[in-house]
């Protein structure tokens, strides 16, 4: 359809793509398609509420997914110390469950965000995540860590992940790639701006500045260098997460007024949309392999002669590369290449680099590989949400589509 003459605007490549995708597969529901096109023409792409929402999403990712991104630090520590009687594959289930929870529980988090606003799922997610961390701080046996740091934290992260990410697509279209990438990079930055607070709390703590998350650096310093107990390390992390998530919940604001009149899960609409189904299957296949190095890079580095300290910091190097990738690919997509084209190229390139891991057999080679894989995997993580948002029939249900 054509916009009325007095409503004509110059649409960017991304806007045109969104409108075309809104049309295709939605011909049977003309009113929703018209609504999607009108909303596309009126995207704020800036303003106080839009940027405060982006900041809130960034803080949420620092607190939640950023903690998970440093999972290889806990993996190595548990293998060598706390859970030395358990196998590495058993311990890896703790991080694997967290990753699974981000996507599985994100289904309900995204739908609740569309229906009642993001504050509700963000608040619930904060409660479960912090409670799980606190329970892990008093855990002694493997099953206790799996239930607390695994399942309970996973539930919280799932409620946080989708609302904090999907709500950005309600506010931004021309800058969507950049903003979503910036929000996703919160998992990689991991709270570097809290350095001053850490200095006050831990006078003997000397932070190593990396472009990655501070969670692996902080955990390494407290557990290894300062000899602090695992329990107090986890409690400190839990309190930091609580503060970050409180700020995030207050900052994130939905673009559309909340309403309880939205139907339940649009199961029929979702499963009859061929493009969405095909893209979801592709994402599942991609996710089966992309995160493996994130949990094994630290012990892998130690296997080939790196010191314990350097091996721990390699997790931060991986996140530093991902930080660059999150921003770079989003900017390229916004500039005209398109989200789906960028995702295709980045997926192929990351697969090639993943096979190159086989040839990394010395410390220098492993670090170079870590940087390259970090950039590409970070790009992949940042670009899938804008793709899903483009497939959504209207901007109001981006949370549900991202949760799927």
C-alpha positions in Angstrom: 0.0 0.0 0.0 1.1 3.6 -0.4 1.3 6.1 2.4 -0.9 9.2 2.2 0.8 12.2 0.6 0.8 14.2 3.8 2.5 11.3 5.6 5.2 10.6 3.1 8.7 10.1 4.5 11.9 9.0 3.0 12.3 5.4 4.0 15.8 3.9 4.6 16.8 0.5 3.3 16.1 -1.1 6.7 12.6 0.5 6.9 11.7 -0.7 3.4 12.9 -4.2 4.3 10.8 -4.2 7.4 7.7 -3.1 5.5 8.3 -5.7 2.8 8.7 -8.5 5.4 5.5 -7.2 7.2 3.6 -7.6 4.0 4.8 -11.0 3.0 3.0 -13.8 4.9 0.5 -11.4 6.4 -1.8 -10.7 3.5 -4.6 -12.4 5.3 -4.5 -9.7 8.0 -4.5 -6.4 6.2 -5.2 -4.2 9.3 -2.1 -5.5 11.1 0.0 -5.0 8.1 -1.2 -1.4 7.7 -0.5 -0.8 11.3 3.0 -2.2 10.9 3.8 0.1 8.0 2.4 3.2 9.8 4.5 2.4 12.8 7.6 2.0 10.7 7.1 5.5 9.3 6.9 6.9 12.8 9.8 5.1 14.5 11.4 7.6 17.0 15.0 6.4 16.4 16.1 8.6 19.3 14.8 10.8 22.1 15.1 10.6 25.9 12.9 7.5 26.3 14.6 5.6 23.5 18.1 6.2 24.7 17.3 5.5 28.4 15.8 2.2 27.2 19.0 1.4 25.4 21.0 2.2 28.5 18.8 0.1 30.7 19.1 -2.8 28.2 22.9 -2.4 28.3 23.0 -2.5 32.1 20.7 -5.6 32.1 23.1 -7.4 29.8 26.1 -6.4 32.0 24.4 -8.0 35.0 23.0 -11.1 33.4 24.5 -12.4 30.2 27.8 -10.8 31.0 28.0 -13.1 34.0 27.3 -16.1 31.9 29.9 -15.0 29.3 32.6 -15.4 32.0 31.4 -18.9 32.7 34.7 -20.4 31.7 36.3 -18.9 34.8 33.9 -20.8 37.1 34.3 -23.9 34.9 38.1 -23.9 35.5 37.8 -23.1 39.2 35.2 -25.8 39.9 37.3 -28.4 37.9 40.4 -27.7 39.9 39.0 -26.8 43.4 35.4 -26.9 44.5 34.1 -29.7 42.4 37.3 -31.6 41.6 35.6 -34.9 42.0 33.2 -34.1 39.2 34.1 -34.4 35.5 34.6 -31.4 33.2 31.6 -32.4 31.2 29.4 -32.6 34.3 30.5 -29.1 35.4 29.9 -27.7 31.9 26.2 -28.4 32.5 26.0 -25.5 34.8 26.9 -23.0 32.1 24.9 -25.0 29.5 21.7 -24.8 31.6 22.2 -21.0 31.9 22.4 -20.7 28.1 19.4 -22.9 27.6 17.4 -20.9 30.1 18.1 -17.6 28.2 16.2 -18.9 25.2 13.7 -21.2 26.8 12.4 -19.0 29.5 12.8 -16.0 27.2 9.7 -17.2 25.4 7.5 -16.2 28.4 9.6 -13.2 29.2 9.1 -11.8 25.7 5.4 -12.4 25.8 4.9 -10.8 29.2 6.9 -7.8 28.1 4.6 -7.3 25.1 1.5 -7.7 27.3 2.4 -5.9 30.6 5.6 -4.0 29.8 9.3 -5.0 30.4 9.4 -4.0 34.0 7.5 -7.2 35.2 9.7 -9.8 33.6 12.9 -7.8 34.4 11.9 -7.6 38.0 11.0 -11.3 38.2 14.2 -12.2 36.4 16.3 -10.2 38.9 14.7 -12.0 41.9 15.5 -15.5 40.5 19.0 -14.6 39.2 20.2 -13.0 42.4 18.5 -15.7 44.6 20.3 -18.3 42.5 23.7 -16.6 42.9 23.2 -16.3 46.7 22.2 -20.0 47.0 25.3 -20.9 45.0 27.4 -19.1 47.5 26.4 -21.6 50.2 26.4 -24.7 48.0 28.9 -27.5 48.6 27.9 -30.3 46.2 27.5 -30.6 42.5 23.7 -30.9 42.4 23.4 -27.8 44.6 25.4 -25.7 42.1 23.5 -27.2 39.2 20.1 -26.2 40.8 21.2 -22.8 42.0 23.8 -21.4 39.6 22.4 -23.5 36.9 18.6 -23.7 36.8 17.6 -20.8 39.1 20.0 -18.4 37.5 18.9 -19.6 34.1 15.3 -18.9 34.9 16.2 -15.3 35.9 18.4 -14.7 32.8 15.6 -15.9 30.5 13.2 -13.4 32.0 15.8 -10.7 31.5 17.3 -11.6 28.2 14.4 -11.2 25.8 12.6 -8.1 27.2 15.9 -6.1 27.6 16.8 -6.9 24.0 13.5 -6.9 22.1 12.2 -3.6 23.5 15.0 -1.8 21.6 13.4 -2.7 18.3 10.2 -0.8 19.3 12.2 2.5 19.5 14.8 2.1 16.7 14.8 1.2 13.0 17.4 3.2 11.1 19.9 2.8 14.0 18.6 -0.6 15.1 21.8 -2.6 14.3 24.0 -0.1 16.2 21.7 0.1 19.2 21.0 -3.6 19.5 24.8 -4.3 19.1 25.5 -1.7 21.8 23.0 -3.3 24.2 24.4 -6.8 23.4 27.9 -5.5 24.1 26.9 -5.1 27.7 27.6 -8.8 28.1 31.2 -8.1 26.9 31.9 -4.8 28.7 30.7 -6.4 32.0 30.8 -3.3 34.2 34.2 -1.7 33.6 32.8 1.6 34.9 32.4 0.0 38.3 36.2 -0.1 38.7 36.1 2.7 41.3 33.6 0.8 43.4 35.8 -2.3 43.3 38.8 -0.3 44.4 36.9 0.9 47.5 35.6 -2.5 48.3 38.9 -4.3 47.7 41.9 -1.9 48.2 44.4 -4.6 47.1 42.6 -5.3 43.9 44.5 -4.2 40.7 42.2 -4.6 37.7 43.6 -5.5 34.3 41.9 -3.3 31.7 40.6 -5.3 28.8 37.9 -4.6 26.2 36.0 -7.5 27.7 33.8 -8.2 30.7 35.0 -7.5 34.2 33.2 -10.6 35.6 36.1 -13.0 34.7 38.7 -10.5 35.8 36.9 -9.8 39.1 36.4 -13.4 39.8 40.0 -14.3 39.0 41.3 -11.6 41.3 39.0 -12.4 44.2 39.4 -16.2 44.0 42.9 -16.6 42.8 45.0 -13.6 43.6 43.3 -12.3 46.8 42.3 -15.7 48.2 38.7 -14.7 48.9 36.3 -17.6 49.4 34.0 -18.7 46.6 31.0 -17.9 48.8 31.9 -14.3 49.3 32.9 -13.8 45.7 29.5 -15.0 44.6 27.7 -12.8 47.2 29.6 -9.7 46.0 28.7 -10.6 42.4 25.0 -11.0 43.5 24.9 -7.6 45.2 26.4 -5.9 42.1 23.8 -7.7 39.9 21.0 -6.5 42.1 22.1 -2.9 41.8 22.6 -3.0 38.0 19.2 -4.7 37.5 17.4 -2.2 39.7 18.7 0.6 37.5 17.9 -1.3 34.3 14.3 -2.0 35.4 13.7 1.6 36.1 15.3 2.8 32.9 13.7 0.5 30.3 10.5 1.9 28.9 8.1 0.3 26.4 7.1 2.4 23.4 3.5 1.2 23.3 1.1 1.4 26.2 0.7 -1.9 28.0 -2.5 -3.7 27.5 -3.9 -7.0 28.9 -6.0 -7.3 25.7 -3.2 -8.9 23.7 -3.9 -12.5 23.0 -1.9 -15.3 24.4 1.1 -16.8 22.5 0.4 -16.3 18.8 1.1 -19.9 18.1 -0.9 -20.3 14.9 0.4 -17.0 13.5 4.0 -18.0 14.4 3.9 -21.5 13.0 2.2 -20.5 9.7 4.9 -17.9 9.0 7.4 -19.8 6.9 10.2 -17.3 7.0 10.1 -17.1 10.8 10.1 -20.9 11.1 13.0 -21.3 8.7 15.0 -18.6 10.5 14.3 -20.2 13.9 15.6 -23.5 12.7 18.7 -21.8 11.4 19.3 -20.1 14.8 18.9 -23.4 16.7 21.5 -25.0 14.5 23.8 -22.0 14.9 23.4 -22.0 18.7 24.4 -25.6 19.0 28.0 -24.7 18.2 28.7 -21.0 18.7 28.9 -21.0 22.5 31.2 -24.0 23.0 34.4 -22.0 23.1 32.9 -19.5 25.6 32.9 -22.2 28.2 36.1 -24.1 27.3 38.5 -21.4 26.2 40.1 -21.0 29.6 40.9 -24.7 30.3 41.9 -25.1 26.6 44.5 -22.3 27.0 45.9 -23.9 30.1 46.2 -27.2 28.4 48.8 -25.7 26.0 51.1 -24.1 28.5 49.6 -20.8 29.5 49.8 -19.7 33.1 46.6 -19.8 35.1 46.4 -16.0 35.2 46.8 -15.7 31.4 44.3 -18.5 30.8 41.7 -16.8 32.9 42.3 -13.4 31.2 41.8 -15.1 27.8 38.1 -15.2 28.7 38.2 -11.4 28.9 40.1 -11.3 25.5 37.3 -13.4 24.0 34.7 -10.9 25.2 36.8 -8.0 24.0 36.7 -9.3 20.5 32.9 -9.9 20.8 32.6 -6.2 22.0 34.1 -5.1 18.7 32.0 -7.5 16.7 28.7 -6.4 18.3 29.2 -2.8 17.2 30.9 -3.4 13.9 28.3 -5.6 12.2 25.4 -3.6 13.5 26.9 -0.4 11.9 27.5 -2.2 8.6 24.0 -3.6 8.6 22.5 -0.1 9.2 24.6 1.4 6.5 22.8 -0.6 3.8 24.0 -4.2 3.6 21.1 -5.4 5.6 20.7 -7.6 8.7 20.1 -10.9 6.9 23.0 -10.4 4.5 25.3 -9.5 7.4 24.2 -12.6 9.4 24.8 -14.9 6.5 28.4 -13.6 5.9 29.2 -13.6 9.6 27.9 -17.2 10.1 30.0 -18.6 7.3 33.1 -16.7 8.5 32.6 -17.9 12.1 32.3 -21.5 11.0 35.6 -21.2 9.1 37.3 -19.7 12.1 35.8 -22.4 14.4 37.5 -25.1 12.3 40.8 -23.1 12.6 40.6 -23.8 16.4 41.9 -27.3 15.6 45.2 -25.7 14.5 45.7 -23.5 17.6 48.4 -25.4 19.5 50.4 -22.7 21.3 49.6 -19.8 23.5 50.2 -17.1 20.9 48.1 -18.9 18.3 45.3 -19.5 20.8 45.1 -15.8 21.7 45.0 -14.7 18.0 42.2 -17.3 17.4 40.4 -16.0 20.5 40.3 -12.5 19.2 39.1 -13.5 15.7 36.4 -15.8 17.1 35.3 -13.3 19.6 34.7 -10.7 16.9 32.7 -13.0 14.7 30.7 -14.7 17.5 29.9 -11.2 19.0 28.6 -10.1 15.6 26.4 -13.1 15.3 24.9 -12.5 18.8 24.2 -8.9 18.0 22.5 -9.4 14.6 19.9 -12.1 15.2 17.5 -10.0 17.2 17.1 -7.3 14.5 16.4 -10.1 12.0 13.6 -11.5 14.2 12.2 -8.1 14.8 11.9 -7.5 11.1 10.0 -10.8 10.8 7.5 -9.8 13.5 4.1 -8.8 12.0 4.0 -5.6 14.1 6.5 -3.8 16.3 4.2 -4.4 19.3 5.0 -8.1 19.3 8.8 -8.0 18.9 9.2 -9.4 22.4 7.2 -12.5 21.5 9.1 -13.0 18.2 12.4 -12.6 19.9 11.4 -15.0 22.6 10.6 -17.7 20.2 
